[in-house]
Amino acid sequence: ESRGARARIELLQAKADLPRAIADLRAGVSVGDSTSGMEYARCLMRGRGVPVDLAAARRLLAGPCVAGATPGDLAYFRLLLDFRETAAEAEKGGGRKHFEFDERVKVCQSTGSAYARGELALLMLQVGGKDLAPRIREAITSLFRSAPLSFNPAVHVQFGLALFDKRLPVAEPLVEAARSFRRAALLGDPLGYLNWGTSLVRGFGVERDVDQGILWLSRASAVGLLRAQTHLGHIYTNSVVYPKHYDLERAIGYLEIARKGGEPDPFKALALELEREERLAAPTRRLFEIAASQGDAEAACHYARFLLSGRGGAKDEAGAVAALERVPEGARTAELCELLGDCYAAGRGVVADPKAAALWRARAKALPAPAPTKAGD
């Protein structure tokens, strides 16, 4: 195994040892290793472990160090360099603002390694955006399909996502997407864990297996993926869809981990998603209660209505008023103040007090009425 090949694998790791990889690449360049030359050129293009230097990258890719590279691999790295130079000129306001793929795509398709074909497909997805031209879609599909043994998990994740979004012309996009996610998961990629686990849980392109899906999602959660944590929270809360896996306390644990990790309002978001299902009223009420205790005014309003109506548990009008009044003054909304005004006017949970009702309603009128959060926002 050459220094360049070893460094290439190292650079694909989530926590790569950049100094060691760069040292290996430089040593490889010094002895004319073509893999080292191409990978070091890419580091110079991206500023990974070294300062960005497109001119130095071009010299490397035109020099004797890469003379032993296959034409297909060299075609990919030179296309990448052209793309980086075009992007740099566009940022400076230069004349070259558009990047076009040329005959080098076919060279890479025919003679490039599985690694280069996969990387080129990723580049074409990046450049093409969501609205891919037909010829680009066909080229990307051909490149991905010819690179099943690529050891870069990002290749398989991005191919799977493009298939899932039906951006590529294949007969069974979900089936092929599931295969790609599985490959990425087996390569140890966190996004592979997440998407393969999700495919198993929901039966997207593969026979449904919730237990196996949970195992893969748990791996993604263990490395800090917030989406995996919220997905596990949903599974353990939704006893209608996942009756054998209902465990509200476990769900709360995952959602709290997601919240501490930076996921905005995971308790409220899930409660809003489940609110319409009457069979889930009790866990939904509990989720709103937790979100309300964290000072969320919208959640407090939902929780108060559950308590006022006795939905999902015992009626508790005094508890509803208390939940609303616990929301910090600066976080209160027009909806919350209006609801408190109604409680004081009708004597629900408090002694009827027309003056207090009028005061709360006046506060409501003085506040803007924000659009309510929708499930999934």
N, C-alpha and C positions, 0 to 999 in steps of 0.2 A: 504494500500500500504506500503510495507516494505521500510526501508531505502535503501536497496540494489536495489530494483526495481526503486526507485526514482533516485538514483545515476546513474543507468544504462541509463535511459532516458536522464539525464543531460549530460552524457558523449558522447551521440550521437549528441549533438548540435554542430553546427559549432563554436560557441563561448561559450564553456562550462565553467561553474564556477568550475574550477578544485579544488580549496581549499574546497569548500562546498561539492563537490561530494566525495572527499577523506575522509573528516570528517565523512560523512554519512556512507561510506563503513567501516571505522574503527569501528564506533559505532556498525554497524551491525555485524561485525566479533566478537566483544566482547560479543554479546548475542547469537552467534551461528546461524546467518542468512545465509543460504547457498548461496543465490544470492549475498549477500555482499562478501562472501568468494571467490566465483568464479570471480566476477568482480574486486575485489582488487587484486587477483592473476594476472589477465590480465594487470592491471595497472603496477604491478611489472615486468611483462614480457616486456612491451612496454616502460617503463620509463615515463608513463603519470602521471604527478602530483607527482611522487615519483621516486627515483633512480631505475635503473634496478637492479633486484635481483632475478635471476631465481631460486636460491636455496630456497629463502623464498616463492616464488610462488609454488614450488613443495611441500614444507611443508604444505602450506595451502590446496592444492588440495589432499593431502593425510591424512589430519587431520579431527578431529571430526566436524569442522565448516561446512563442506560440506556434512555431513552425510545425510541431508534431501534432497539433490538435486536428481533430476531424473537421472537414469543411462545415458540417452541420452545426457542431458546437460553436465554432468560431463565428458562423453566421448569426447565431443567437446573440452572442456577446457584443458583436458589432451593431446589431439592431438595437440592443439595449443602450449602447453608448449614443447612437444617433438620437434615440428618444430622450435621453438625459440632456444632451446638448440642445435639442429643440426646446425642451422645457425650460432650460436655463436661459436661452435667448428670449423666449416668450416672457419670462419674468422680468427681464431687463428692458422689455419693449422693443426687442430686435425684430428683424424682418421675418425670420423663419418661425411661424406660429403654428404650423400644422405638421404632423408627423404621419407618414404613410408607410405601411408595410409593403415590401417589394418582393422580388424573386428570392430573396434570402429565406423567406418563410418556407418555400418549397425545398430549398437546400437543407434546411434544418429538418423538415419532415422526412426527407429521403435518407439523409446520412447522419443526422444528429443522434446523440445518445438519448436514452429515456429521460435522463435528467434534463438535458437541454430542451427536449420537446415539451416537457412539462413546464419548464420555466418560461418558454416562449408563449405557451398557452396562457399562463398567468399574466404575462405582459400584455397580450392582446386583449384579455378581459379588462385589465386596468385601463388601457388606452381607449377601448371601445365603449366603456360605460354600459348603461342599461339598454340603449337602443343600438344593437349590433347590426351592421350591414350583413346581408345574407352570405356573401363570400367570406366574411370574417367569422360568422357563426360556424360555417362549415369547416373552416381551417382550424378553429379552436377545438371543435369536436374531434376532428381527425387527430390533432396533436395529443389531446388528452387520452383518447382511446389507444394511442400507440405508446403511451407512457405509463402503463399500469404498474410498472416496477419502480417508478420514481421513489426515491427515499426522502423526498421533501413532502411532509404531510400537508403543507399549504396547498400543494397542487391538487390533492384529492379533496380537501375541504372546499376550495373555491370551485372546482369542477362540480362537486355535489350541490353547492349553493346555486350555481348557475343553472343546473339541471332542475333543481327544485323550483326555481323561479320561472322555469320553462323558457329560458333564454336561448337554449340550444336545440337544434333539430334532431331529436331522437324519438323513437317510437314509445319507449317506456321510461320517461324521465325520472319518476320516483324510484323505480327499481335500480336504475344506474346511479342515482344520487345516493341511495342506501349503500350500494357497493363501495362508492367512493368514500363515504363517511366511515364505513367499517375499516377500509384500508388506513385512513388517517388515524383512527382510534388504535389500531394495532401497531402503528408507528409511534404511539405514545403522545399524540397531540391533544391538548385539552379541548380544542374546538371539535376535534374528531370524537372525543368522548361525548361531548354535549350533543352533537348532531346525530351520532349513531344511537345514543341513548334515547333521544327524542323519536327517532325513526322506529325503534323497537316499541316504545311506550304507545305510540299512536298507530303503529302498523303502516307507516308510510313506506311503500316499496318493499316491505319485508313482512313476514308473518309476525303478528303482534305477540310480544313477550314482555309484559310489564315488569316482571321480576328482573330479567336481564337488563332491561332499559334502566331500571333504578340503579343497578350496580354501576353502569357506565356513567349515569348522571352523578352518582355519588363520587366517582373519580374526578369528574369535572368540578364538582363542588369542593372537593378536597384541595384543589389547586387554585381555588378562589374565583371561579367563574360565577358571577352573580346570577346570570340567567339559569344556570343549573340549580342554584339554591332556590330561586323563585319557582322554578318548574317542579322541584321536589315538594315545595310547600303546597303547590296546587294539587299534586297527586295525593298527598297525605290528608288534604282537606276535603277533596271532592269525593264523598262517599257514593255519589250517584254514578259517576263514571268509573271509579276505582274502589268498589265496595270492600274488597279484601285488604286494601292497603290503608284504610282510614285510620289516622293517628294524629289527632289535632295537636297534641303537645309536640310531637315531632315536627309537624308542619310549622308551628310557631317558632321552634328552634331554628329551622332553616331560614325562615323569613327574617328572624332577628339577626342572623349572621349576614344575610344579604343587606339588611338596613345598615349595620355597622360597617359593611364593606363599601357603602356609598350608593346602594340602590335606593332611588327616591320612592318613599311611601309604599313599600311592598305590601304591608298589611291592608291599607286602603285599596290599593290597586286590585288585589285578589278579592277583597270583599265586594267591590263594585262589579267584578266579573261574575261573581256567584249570586249576587243579590236577588235576581229574579227567580231563582230556583227555590221554591218553598221548602223542599226537602232538605235544603242546606241552610235553613234560616238560623239554626242554633250556632253552627260554626261561623257563619257570616256575621252574626251579632257579636261574637267573641272577637273577630278580627277588627270590626269597627271599634269595639271597646278599646283594644290595644292602640289603634291609630289615634283615637280620641285622647287617650292618656298621654300621647306624645305631642299634644297641642294642635292637632289638625282640626280646623274648624269644620270642614266639610264632613269628615268622619264623625265628629261629635254630633252633627245634625242627623246623620243617618242612624247613629247609635241611639240618640234620644228618641227618634221615631220608633225604633224597635222596642224601646222600653215603654213608651207611651201606649203602644198598641198591644204589648205583650207578645210580640212576634219573636219566635225563637227562644222563648223563656217566659218567666213570670213578668207581669206588668209591674212597672216601678216608676211612677210619675215623679216622685221625689228624686230618684236616681237620675232621671232624664234631665231635670233642671240642674242638678249638681254637675252633671257631665258638661252641660252647655256653659255653665258659669265658671268651670275650671279652665276653660280655654283662655290663654293670656289675652289681655285687652288688645294688644297690637295685632293679634292674629284673628280677632273676631270679624265675622263677615255680616253682610246685610241679612243673609238667610238665617244665621244664628240669632241675631238680635230680634228678628221678626218672630222666630219660633219662641224665644223667651217671652216676648211681648204677649203672644197667644197664651202661653202657660200662665202668666200673671193675670191676664184678663179673665181666663176661665177657671182659675184656681186649681190648676193641675200640678200637683206636686208642691205647691206653695199656697199660702193663704191668698185668696183673690185680692188684687191690689191694682185698681184702675190707674193710679198715678204711676206706679212702676211699669205697668203695661204701656202706658203712653210714652214713658221715658225710653223704654227699649225700642219701641216702634219709631220714635224720633231718631234714635241712633241708627236704626236700619236705613231710614231715608237718607241719612247723611253719608252712608257708605255706598261705594259702587257695588253693583250686583255682578260678580264674575260669572263667566260661563261655567256650568258644572263639569267636573271631570268625568270623562266617559271611560267605560271599562276598556282596558287595553292601552290607554294613553300613557 
